[in-house]
Amino acid sequence: MLLKKNRLINILSFAIFFIFFYAFSQLYFIKNLKFINDLELIIGQASNLPARWVGTKDVNKNIPILILAGHADSQGLAGAGTSGEAVDKLGLNPMDPAISDELFWNLKLQEAIVKLGKMKGLNIRSYDPGIRNIDDANDPRTNWSVGKNFAKNGGYAIEIHFDSYGDYGVGSGLIPPFFETPNKIDEAIARKFGRFPVLFRGGLGAPRRQIRILEIGKLEGLLEKKLRNLKTRQRTIKFLSNEIVQAFLNGINTHASSNPMLDAEYTFLPVIYL
Ligand SMILES: [Zn+2]
């Protein structure tokens, strides 16, 4: 009788454990799914251009990271960045008449990413040329010259952008460096934001200098509305910078997994099957 009772208790406690385990794991997945959808909902469609690269190269934990704001030195020139849907199509005032709306948001994001990245222990910094129109891309003060040197010395240089609205843009995604094998940070960012082909538009100026380009999303619709609305601006900038910093952390902390397609969040998945 006593034996039977013990067995019953064992079965019951195992069942209770299993029910709780199942409930928690479901909660975890629902939370994760929601998280992914939130990002997609805000940044819109990712690039669907054919891109087959996979970033598998390990990165050093303390890799120096440099965040550049796209078009910071090319205002008033051909490549000033997009004015966004709000200004171009809807006729709203630019955020700052001296610069393109894209640069305005690139600078805001740059600052937020570096601030949060430092808090999370990343070896991260920014560079701003300050001078808004430098004619020669090879001038030593440009984003590209500083980024090129940074990459040459073993750092990870990335220039952030917002893509053009409507059919002028492609969507979100990472353009990897031209002459270098993509690494695990590239992979982690691409899993969140999507990927562009290495040879996008024949290999742009930045990737040719080993500077990555991240298109955060098209400057239109919900994303632009949330950025422009004072009630949601800070939250949106924080949300986007958190996604980017999290991708850095995922890329740095992912080590030689048996399947390079699994990222840090998903390494917990097999627990279910233990
Ligand atoms: Zn741009």
Residues whose N, C-alpha, C, O or C-beta is under 5 A from the ligand:
A	BS01	ZN	G70 G81 H161 F162
